[in-house]
């Protein structure tokens, strides 16, 4: 289903049972899988790759260089950026064209969620089932099941596949609600977990 006000390039590939809503724009050579929901005013740049069963909420902007895997949630007003050194002109004052910059890459892995208003900078990978909090500015990669909060975003713990915050035991992280456990080898020793008070702020998506 493509709403009459949506602008979908004939060169885009759209999977079966995907719904594209009011005033969304899908650019050339974008690929969108099956059973996706593309909300009102969403922009999907050319050559973006989006998997199946992805939800992209109203006003989200997904720029060239992004790969969105299956089952990802992208909240309203999220920006997936692609330029580390944005300039309108060259040093000589000429308007920059395609050959004057290189689009950065962003990978959002299976089942991950990006909360409302989050900004994902190029060069970042969001791990499987990771959770980026509302309004976060993500400048570094987020590990699988990791929580990223704040500006700049910091690691703030881990979540289970359903999104509950994991409890940290002596040698394991587990979900008190569903009893799911995070494999020990998945936990990154290089990041510090924020106090629980920091975890609880900004988690809504």
Buried (B, 14 or more C-beta within 10 A) or exposed (E): EBBEEBEBBEEBEBBEEBBBBEBBBBBEBBBBBBBBBBBBBBBBBBBBBBBBBBBBBBBBBBBBBBBBBBBBBBBBBBBBBBBEEEEEEEEEEEEEEEEEBEBBBBBBBBBBBBBBBBBBBBBBBBBBBBBBBBBBBBBBBBBBBBBBBBEEBBBBBBBBEEBBBBEBEEEEBBBEEEEBBBEEEBBBEEBEBBEEEBBEEBBEB
